[in-house]
């Protein structure tokens, strides 16, 4: 019940409810009164069993809050949008696959770069050795033809 109260607090931007985890046995009540052919909404919060209830101010809706003004404050949401928000990510889409795929791709690129560096170092060492062996060394020449 506490998460439902916090959701109501965030939906209506009720400062106390959206920022505080409600205590045990606390509750929120909505009262709808008809006064002079207009409907008035009051939101009450009871923090604990021993405290008296508090009327909550609704930001964007002056006191007394007329129901038509309150309904304009709350965004219209379709059933599909509501279910998508409440159910969390799609179970068929596994975010781990995306993460592991990008990590493995990065690892493959890193390994290819390291192999490229190693092959270029090996090639330069072999080329240096071949040039060194081709130097004209007086000790390597035959004395007699």
MOHU-V603761 format. One line per field, one symbol per residue. phi: phi as a letter, one per 40 degrees, with the letter a starting at -180 (. if undefined). burial: 1 if it has 9 or more other ideal C-beta (glycine too) atoms within 8 Angstrom, else 0. Layout:
phi=???
burial=???
This chain:
phi=.cccccccccccfcdcccbbccccgcabbbbbbbbfgbcbbbbbbbcacccccbcccbdgbcccccdcccccccccbccccccccccgccccccccccccccccccccccccccccccccccccccccccccccccbccccccbc
burial=0000110111011101110001000101100000000011111111010000010101001000111011001000000001000000000000000000000000000000000000000000000000000000000000000
